[in-house]
């Protein structure tokens, strides 16, 4: 997930939430400037173990970046509850 206004610099972060909905782990805090983006937005896309997303600003031209990061993917498919 991404959070605009999150992270230590308040310009965005990418984080994951535990499957139980409790707790979270920060994966990246955006720093802005030419080497990083700021203010992530829109949805994230995952392909294999690579996560892709976008920021509104930052990068060399200051008009945003497309970022990618390697993540460990654990898929849980819930198909319904059953009374046994």
N, C-alpha and C positions, 0 to 999 in steps of 0.2 A: 504494500500500500504506500501511497505517497501522502505527504502532508505539507501544503503550502503554509508557511509561517512556523513550521516546526523546526526541530534541530537546535543546536546551540546558538547559531547565528540568526535564528528566526527567519531564514530564507528558504527552508525546505529540507525534507528528509525522506528517505525511503526506509520503511520498517516492515517487520513481519509480526503477526500476532499468533500466539499459540493456538493450536487446534481447539482448545477448550474455551478460547476467548479471553483467557486471563494472561496478563503480562505481554510484553513485546520485546523485540530485539531490534536495535537500530542497525541498519545495513549500510547506510551512507548519509552523511550530513553535507548538504551542498554548501560550497564556499563562495560561489559567484566568481566574477572576473573572467579573464580569458581562458583559464584552465578548467573551469567548472561552470555548471549552470546554476540558476536560482529560480525559485518558484515553480516547482514541478506541477504539471496539470495533466488532465485527461487520463485515459486508462493506461494500464501497463499491459504489455504483451509478453508471453513467455514462449520460448521455443527451445525444447530440450531443457538444458540447465542454464539458459541465458535469458535474463529479464531485460526488456527494452522499455524505455519511457521517454518523455519529453519535458523540457523546461521552457518557461515563457521568456526568460532572459538569460544572459550570460554567454559564454563562448567568445570566440575571437571578434565577431561582428556585434556582439551584444544583443543578438536577436534570438537567443535560445540555443539549446543543444538537444541532440538525440543521444541518450545515454544507454549503456548496456552494462550489465554486471552478471557475473557467474553466481548462481545460487544453488543450494541443495534443495531439490524438489521432492516433497513427499506428498503424494496424492491420496486423499481419503474420499471415497465415494460412499455417500450415505443414500441408501436406496429405500429407506423407510424403517419404521419401528415395528418390532414384532413382539407379541406377547407369547412367551414360551410356556 
